[in-house]
Structures are given as structure tokens and as C-alpha cells.
Amino acid sequence: MGFLSDDPDWKDVEPIPLDEGGPNALAAIAYPEDYEEAMSYLRAIMAKNEMSERAYELTEAIIDANPAHYTVWLYRARIVLHMNKDLHAEMAWLNEVALRNLKNYQIWHHRQTIINKIGSAEGEQDFIKTMLEKDTKNYHVWSYRQWLVRRFDLFEQGELEAVEELLEQDVRNNSAWNHRWFLVFGGNTENFGQKKILDREIEYAKGAIKRAPQNQSPWNYLRGLLQHASLPKATLKDLALEYASVDETDKIRSSHALDLLSEVYAEEQSKEQANKALDLLAQKFDPIRRNYWKYRKTLLDQPQAVA
């Protein structure tokens, strides 16, 4: 990073050192000398609210050393907007930083600020694809993606196809399942009332279950579809029976199907069958949650209980 005290461009600044409680601070952090000095100069110019090229360059140097420093990111954003910096150049720099720091949240908050100012999502979906190729379940990227879709109304701009490509690669990608729900129902709540949309989503989830019956994501997706369309659990009884049975345990290929089957039987007031399903879950197919399944059995004795 280099020392600013040796730079004539910073001679007019009186650095403000970090005060952590004196020379005998209980838990002082041992910063590298150049980083500690840079921060002391940053405090000084922030105290004066300086908006300048040297301040802009200093934020870059500090972010390079510590990309998780939230305050520096906020200051940089203020400088960029105040000085009318080239926003596309800022994005090019930001892309490089993001690719070096995959799990950093501050990068995506800054990106949102800049893209919002640019007023265009051009190139963003391609960059998101690049990021997800490195980490398909990166929470910060997916959160930013939802903001981007809402901000620029991208619900029908290739997003669903992109999600299907990801699920084709990994049907267990719960982040992609969540984004699919957001795309289908987050932008147009009327989709819940459209039978063709509902049927399409049910069939898609069924296809995913066929590929990996023990994958919980599509089962949860189906439950959400039933709940929001106000459909009974029995709607999926035939599907559950394809992967589970309370009488032929050798045919059980999914504990999630067995769970759904217990709810179907409870809905049908078939308490004995529901008990069988819950016992199988507790004793053989999901014993780690034994107490939960026992609790579910107690609900069957309650009036109008929903297991």
C-alpha cells in the first residue's frame, strides 16, 4: 500500500490515529503499519467530508487491503456520486473486486448503489452468471439478483431459463428453487390464480423429484404451491404414493414423500395410516428428528388438527 506520510500530496493532512484505549488496551488489533496509517488519513479526510480524487484513490487502496470495511465502501459511494465519476469504470473495477472476494456483502451493496444510479441492468445478468459459476449458492449474489429483477422488471427477461439451467446442473440447488418461486409469483401474484401456471410448476417440481426423490427442495416447492392455491394435500397423494407407502416399506424412496403422505392421511382423517407414516419416519427413515415426529403424532389427537 505504501506510506502516505512520504507522499507530498498528503502533506496538508493531519492524520487521526485510532484510539483503542491507550497503550495498554485490552484487545488492541495489530494492524499492518501501512494499513493503520492509511486509516488514520482516511479518518482525517472523512472528518472534513473531503470529496476528492485522492480520497477516491485512498478508498480503493483500503478496500484492496480490507474489502469488508463497510464504512470505506459507504464513503467511496458518496465520493463517486458527488464527483460524477465514470460509473461504468467503477463497475469494471468492482467486477474485479467481486471476483477476488466471492463472499463479501459490501461489494453487492455498492454495486446496487451504482447500478441504480446508472439506471440500466445491461451486462448484469451475464456477470451474475459468472459469479454463480464460481459459487452457485452465494447468498449475496442471489439477494442482489432479486433486487435487480425487481428494479428493472426482468421477471420475463431470461431469468426463468437461467434458473432452469442451474437446476439442470444441480437439482438440489435450493437457492435456484427459491429464485424460481420469486420469478413465478414474486412479480405477479395473479399467477396463483392461473391454472396453467400452477399446473406447469407442479409438473416441473414432479420432474425434479423424479431425478432426486430425497431432495427436499421440490417437495417444499409443491407444498408452497398447494398452500397459496388453497389446494388440499390430497392433490399430491398419488405423487406421494409413487415414492412412499406405509404398508410396503421396501417401496419408500423418499422420507419427504412419507411426510407428505402422513399429512394427506391426517387430512383424510385416516389416523391409523398417518400414525404408521410418522412411526416409520421416527424409527427408520428420519430418526434424528424422532421427537419431532412424535410431536406430530400428538397433533393427530387434537380436534381438526393439521399434521
C-alpha positions as CSV (number, residue, x, y, z in Angstrom):
1,M,0.0,0.0,0.0
2,G,2.8,2.4,0.7
3,F,3.1,5.1,3.3
4,L,1.1,8.4,2.8
5,S,3.5,10.3,5.1
6,D,6.0,10.0,2.3
7,D,3.6,11.4,-0.3
8,P,3.7,15.2,-0.9
9,D,0.1,15.1,-2.0
10,W,-0.9,14.3,1.6
11,K,1.3,16.8,3.5
12,D,-1.6,19.0,4.3
13,V,-3.5,16.3,6.2
14,E,-3.0,15.7,9.9
15,P,-3.8,12.0,10.4
16,I,-6.1,10.9,13.1
17,P,-4.8,7.7,14.8
18,L,-7.1,5.0,16.1
19,D,-7.7,5.3,19.8
20,E,-8.3,1.8,21.2
21,G,-7.9,2.8,24.8
22,G,-4.3,3.9,25.2
23,P,-1.0,1.9,25.1
24,N,-2.4,-0.8,27.3
25,A,-5.6,-1.5,25.5
26,L,-7.2,-4.8,26.5
27,A,-7.7,-6.2,23.0
28,A,-5.9,-3.9,20.5
29,I,-5.8,-5.1,16.9
30,A,-2.3,-5.5,15.4
31,Y,-2.8,-3.8,12.0
32,P,-0.1,-3.7,9.4
33,E,1.7,-0.3,9.7
34,D,0.8,0.9,6.2
35,Y,-2.9,0.0,6.7
36,E,-3.1,1.6,10.1
37,E,-1.5,4.8,8.6
38,A,-3.9,4.8,5.7
39,M,-6.9,4.5,8.0
40,S,-5.6,7.5,10.1
41,Y,-5.5,9.6,7.0
42,L,-9.0,8.4,6.0
43,R,-10.4,9.4,9.3
44,A,-8.9,12.9,8.8
45,I,-10.4,13.5,5.4
46,M,-13.7,11.9,6.4
47,A,-13.9,14.3,9.3
48,K,-13.7,17.1,6.7
49,N,-16.1,15.3,4.4
50,E,-13.5,15.7,1.6
51,M,-14.7,14.7,-1.8
52,S,-11.5,14.4,-3.9
53,E,-9.5,12.3,-6.3
54,R,-7.0,11.4,-3.6
55,A,-9.9,10.4,-1.3
56,Y,-11.3,8.2,-4.1
57,E,-7.9,6.6,-4.6
58,L,-7.4,6.0,-0.9
59,T,-10.7,4.1,-0.6
60,E,-9.5,1.8,-3.4
61,A,-6.2,1.1,-1.6
62,I,-8.0,0.4,1.7
63,I,-10.7,-1.8,0.1
64,D,-7.9,-3.7,-1.6
65,A,-6.4,-4.4,1.8
66,N,-9.7,-4.9,3.7
67,P,-12.7,-5.4,1.4
68,A,-15.0,-5.9,4.3
69,H,-14.6,-2.4,5.7
70,Y,-18.2,-1.2,5.4
71,T,-17.5,2.5,6.3
72,V,-15.0,2.8,3.5
73,W,-17.5,1.4,0.9
74,L,-20.1,4.0,2.0
75,Y,-17.6,6.8,1.8
76,R,-16.5,5.6,-1.7
77,A,-20.1,5.6,-2.9
78,R,-20.6,9.2,-1.7
79,I,-17.4,10.3,-3.5
80,V,-18.3,8.5,-6.7
81,L,-21.8,10.1,-6.9
82,H,-20.6,13.6,-5.7
83,M,-17.7,13.8,-8.2
84,N,-19.8,12.3,-11.1
85,K,-17.2,9.6,-11.6
86,D,-17.4,7.3,-14.6
87,L,-19.9,4.8,-13.3
88,H,-19.0,2.2,-15.9
89,A,-15.4,2.4,-15.0
90,E,-16.4,2.0,-11.4
91,M,-18.3,-1.2,-12.4
92,A,-15.3,-2.6,-14.2
93,W,-13.2,-2.1,-11.1
94,L,-16.0,-3.5,-8.9
95,N,-16.2,-6.7,-11.1
96,E,-12.6,-7.4,-10.4
97,V,-13.0,-6.9,-6.7
98,A,-16.1,-9.2,-6.6
99,L,-14.3,-12.0,-8.4
100,R,-11.5,-11.8,-5.8
101,N,-13.9,-11.7,-2.9
102,L,-16.8,-14.1,-3.5
103,K,-18.3,-13.9,0.0
104,N,-18.2,-10.2,0.5
105,Y,-21.5,-8.4,1.2
106,Q,-20.3,-4.8,0.9
107,I,-19.4,-5.3,-2.7
108,W,-23.0,-6.0,-3.6
109,H,-24.5,-3.1,-1.6
110,H,-22.1,-0.8,-3.5
111,R,-23.0,-2.5,-6.8
112,Q,-26.7,-1.9,-6.1
113,T,-26.0,1.8,-5.5
114,I,-24.0,2.2,-8.7
115,I,-26.4,0.2,-10.9
116,N,-29.3,2.1,-9.5
117,K,-27.6,5.4,-10.5
118,I,-26.7,4.1,-14.0
119,G,-30.4,3.1,-14.4
120,S,-29.6,0.0,-16.6
121,A,-29.1,-3.7,-15.9
122,E,-27.1,-4.2,-19.1
123,G,-24.5,-6.8,-18.6
124,E,-25.6,-7.6,-15.0
125,Q,-27.2,-10.9,-15.8
126,D,-24.1,-12.1,-17.5
127,F,-21.9,-11.1,-14.6
128,I,-24.2,-12.8,-12.1
129,K,-23.9,-16.0,-14.2
130,T,-20.1,-15.7,-14.0
131,M,-20.3,-15.3,-10.2
132,L,-22.6,-18.2,-9.8
133,E,-20.4,-20.4,-11.8
134,K,-17.9,-20.0,-9.0
135,D,-20.4,-20.4,-6.2
136,T,-23.9,-21.4,-7.2
137,K,-25.3,-20.8,-3.7
138,N,-23.7,-17.4,-3.0
139,Y,-26.4,-15.7,-0.8
140,H,-25.2,-12.2,-1.6
141,V,-25.4,-12.7,-5.3
142,W,-28.9,-14.2,-5.2
143,S,-30.1,-11.4,-3.0
144,Y,-28.7,-8.9,-5.4
145,R,-30.3,-10.8,-8.3
146,Q,-33.7,-10.4,-6.8
147,W,-33.2,-6.7,-6.3
148,L,-32.0,-6.4,-9.9
149,V,-35.1,-8.3,-11.2
150,R,-37.5,-6.1,-9.3
151,R,-35.6,-2.8,-10.1
152,F,-35.6,-3.4,-13.8
153,D,-38.6,-5.7,-14.2
154,L,-36.6,-8.7,-15.5
155,F,-39.1,-11.3,-14.5
156,E,-39.6,-12.4,-18.1
157,Q,-36.1,-11.5,-19.4
158,G,-34.4,-14.8,-19.5
159,E,-34.3,-15.3,-15.7
160,L,-36.5,-18.4,-15.6
161,E,-34.4,-20.1,-18.3
162,A,-31.3,-19.3,-16.4
163,V,-32.7,-20.8,-13.3
164,E,-33.7,-24.0,-15.1
165,E,-30.2,-24.3,-16.5
166,L,-28.8,-24.1,-12.9
167,L,-31.3,-26.7,-11.7
168,E,-30.4,-28.9,-14.6
169,Q,-26.8,-28.8,-13.4
170,D,-27.8,-29.3,-9.8
171,V,-31.4,-30.1,-8.9
172,R,-30.5,-29.7,-5.2
173,N,-29.7,-26.0,-5.6
174,N,-32.1,-24.6,-3.1
175,S,-31.1,-21.1,-4.0
176,A,-32.2,-21.6,-7.5
177,W,-35.5,-23.1,-6.3
178,N,-36.1,-20.0,-4.2
179,H,-35.4,-17.7,-7.1
180,R,-37.8,-19.7,-9.3
181,W,-40.6,-19.1,-6.8
182,F,-39.7,-15.4,-6.7
183,L,-39.8,-15.2,-10.5
184,V,-43.1,-17.0,-10.9
185,F,-45.0,-15.5,-8.1
186,G,-43.0,-12.5,-6.8
187,G,-43.7,-10.3,-9.8
188,N,-47.4,-11.2,-10.4
189,T,-49.4,-12.6,-7.6
190,E,-52.2,-13.3,-10.1
191,N,-50.2,-16.3,-11.2
192,F,-51.6,-18.1,-8.2
193,G,-55.0,-18.0,-9.8
194,Q,-53.8,-19.2,-13.2
195,K,-54.3,-22.9,-13.6
196,K,-51.8,-23.2,-16.4
197,I,-49.1,-21.6,-14.3
198,L,-49.9,-23.8,-11.4
199,D,-50.0,-27.0,-13.5
200,R,-46.7,-26.0,-15.1
201,E,-45.0,-25.5,-11.8
202,I,-46.4,-28.7,-10.3
203,E,-45.2,-30.7,-13.3
204,Y,-41.8,-29.1,-13.1
205,A,-41.4,-30.0,-9.5
206,K,-42.6,-33.5,-10.1
207,G,-39.9,-33.9,-12.8
208,A,-37.3,-32.7,-10.3
209,I,-38.5,-35.2,-7.7
210,K,-38.2,-38.0,-10.2
211,R,-34.5,-37.1,-10.7
212,A,-33.8,-37.0,-6.9
213,P,-36.7,-38.2,-4.7
214,Q,-34.8,-37.4,-1.5
215,N,-34.2,-33.8,-2.4
216,Q,-36.3,-31.7,-0.1
217,S,-36.4,-28.5,-2.3
218,P,-39.1,-29.6,-4.9
219,W,-41.2,-31.1,-2.1
220,N,-41.2,-27.8,-0.3
221,Y,-41.9,-26.1,-3.6
222,L,-45.0,-28.2,-4.1
223,R,-46.2,-27.5,-0.6
224,G,-45.9,-23.8,-1.3
225,L,-48.0,-24.2,-4.4
226,L,-50.7,-26.0,-2.6
227,Q,-50.8,-23.5,0.2
228,H,-51.0,-20.5,-1.9
229,A,-53.5,-22.0,-4.3
230,S,-55.6,-23.2,-1.3
231,L,-55.5,-26.8,-2.5
232,P,-55.8,-29.9,-0.2
233,K,-52.7,-32.1,0.4
234,A,-54.7,-34.9,-1.2
235,T,-53.9,-33.2,-4.5
236,L,-50.5,-34.8,-4.3
237,K,-51.5,-38.1,-2.8
238,D,-50.7,-40.1,-6.0
239,L,-47.3,-38.5,-6.2
240,A,-46.5,-39.3,-2.6
241,L,-47.6,-42.9,-3.1
242,E,-45.1,-43.2,-6.0
243,Y,-42.3,-42.7,-3.5
244,A,-43.6,-44.0,-0.2
245,S,-46.0,-46.5,1.3
246,V,-47.0,-47.2,4.9
247,D,-47.6,-50.8,4.2
248,E,-44.7,-51.7,1.9
249,T,-41.7,-50.1,3.5
250,D,-39.4,-51.5,0.8
251,K,-41.0,-49.1,-1.6
252,I,-40.1,-46.0,0.4
253,R,-37.7,-43.9,-1.7
254,S,-38.3,-40.6,0.0
255,S,-38.8,-39.5,3.6
256,H,-40.3,-36.3,2.3
257,A,-42.9,-38.3,0.4
258,L,-43.7,-40.2,3.6
259,D,-44.0,-36.9,5.5
260,L,-46.4,-35.6,2.8
261,L,-48.4,-38.9,3.0
262,S,-48.8,-38.5,6.8
263,E,-50.4,-35.1,6.1
264,V,-52.6,-36.5,3.4
265,Y,-53.9,-39.2,5.8
266,A,-54.4,-36.7,8.6
267,E,-56.4,-34.5,6.2
268,E,-58.5,-37.5,5.3
269,Q,-59.0,-38.4,9.0
270,S,-57.1,-41.7,8.5
271,K,-55.4,-41.5,11.8
272,E,-54.1,-45.1,11.8
273,Q,-52.4,-44.6,8.4
274,A,-51.0,-41.2,9.5
275,N,-49.6,-42.8,12.6
276,K,-47.9,-45.5,10.6
277,A,-46.2,-42.9,8.4
278,L,-45.0,-40.9,11.4
279,D,-43.7,-44.0,13.2
280,L,-41.7,-45.0,10.1
281,L,-40.2,-41.6,10.0
282,A,-39.3,-41.7,13.7
283,Q,-38.0,-45.2,13.8
284,K,-36.3,-45.7,10.4
285,F,-36.3,-43.0,7.8
286,D,-35.6,-39.9,9.8
287,P,-34.8,-40.9,13.4
288,I,-32.6,-37.9,14.0
289,R,-35.9,-35.9,14.3
290,R,-37.6,-38.6,16.3
291,N,-39.0,-36.2,18.9
292,Y,-40.5,-34.0,16.1
293,W,-42.3,-36.9,14.6
294,K,-43.6,-38.0,18.0
295,Y,-44.9,-34.4,18.5
296,R,-46.6,-34.6,15.1
297,K,-48.4,-37.8,16.3
298,T,-49.8,-35.9,19.3
299,L,-51.4,-33.4,16.9
300,L,-53.5,-36.2,15.4
301,D,-55.4,-36.4,18.6
302,Q,-56.4,-32.7,18.6
303,P,-59.7,-31.6,17.0
304,Q,-59.3,-30.5,13.4
305,A,-55.5,-30.9,13.7
306,V,-53.3,-30.4,10.7
307,A,-50.3,-32.7,11.0
